[in-house]
Amino acid sequence: MLTNDNQGIPYLKSMTSLLNKMVMEGYSANFKVNENGLEDLTSNKVYQPEEVQIKNFFRFEGVTDPEDMAILYVIETNDGTRGTLVDAYGTYADANINEFIKKVESIHKKTTNEN
């Protein structure tokens, strides 16, 4: 379940649906955070926090299982690469992702009414 007021919007009912929508909107890169920064898993290019904008983010909570708690970051880099990064939150959060995100200065949360 998504933890904001957008539960009536079909693509926000599951992380899979939202990921599919993001790919259709051009956010097709898959990112991971490692000791060097944010890595595009296709090109292996690594970005530093100042090269990254978080265009939006969505938090999902499992109804009965804390392992289902996750956050999806929608990202655009300074060279135009667009993609997503998924992390657990709470007990299962990745400390490397958390530290990287804290260093990103451009973080936006859009409502579904924004373009």
N, C-alpha and C positions, 0 to 999 in steps of 0.2 A: 504494500500500500504506500502511496506517496504521502508525505507528511505536510502537504499544503492544501489549499482549497481547490485544486484542479482535478479531483478524483472523477468528475463527470466527463473528462476529456479522454477518449479511448486510448490514445497513445501514451497517456501518463499512468495507466493502470498497471503496467509492468515495465521493468527495466528493458526487457527484450524489445517491446513495442517502441519504447523511446529510442533505443539504440538504432533500430531500423529507420525511424523517422529522421534521426540525425544524419545517418548515411545518405538518405534521400535528399537532405538539405546540403550535402557536400562535406559533412564532417566525417570523412571516411578513414582517416588515419587512426591507428591504434597506438596509444602512447603508454609507456611505463616509466617509472622513476627509478633511477639507479644512482650509484654514488657520483656519477658524472653530471647528472641533470635529468631532464625529461627527454626520453628517447622515442623517436618515431620507429616503430618496429619493422616497417617496410624499408625505409631508406637508411636506417641506423644513424640518422643525424641526431645530434644531441643539442638541446636548447637549455639555456640558463633562464632563471626566473624573470629577468628583465626582458627576455625575448618572447614572453608568453602573455597572452591575455585569456582570462577565463571569461567566456562570453555568457555563460549561464551554468547553473548547477542544480541538480535534483537529488533529493534524499528520499530513499525508500526504506520502509521498515517492514520486516516480516511480522505477520500477525501473531505467530506463536514461537518463532525460532529466532533468537538474537543473531544467529549466524546469517540471517537474511537481510540484515541492516547494511545498506550500501549507499554510496553517493557517486553520482555520475557528473563529471566535469566536462563541459563542452569548451574546447580549446581552439584558439587560433594563434599561430606563431607569427613572428615578425616577417617571415618570408612567405606567408600566405598558406602554410600547411594548416589544415583544419581537421580536427579529430576529437576523440574522446579518451578519457581516463576514468577508470572505475576503481573505487577503493571501498573497503568496509569501513564502518565507523564504530566508535565505541571500543570495546575490548579488543576487537579484531582488526582495528585500523593499522595500516602500514605506517610506521613512524617516518620512513623516508618520504613518503608522499605528503604526510602532514607537514614536515619541515619544508619541503619544496613549496607547497601551496602557501604557507605563511610568508614566503619571500616574494611571491607574485604580487605586484602592486596593482595590477589592473584586473579586478574581480567584479563582475556584474551579476546581478540576479534579475532576470527579466520576468515579468508577469506574462501570462498567456495573451494578454491584450496588446502587448508590444510587438512591433515588427522586428 
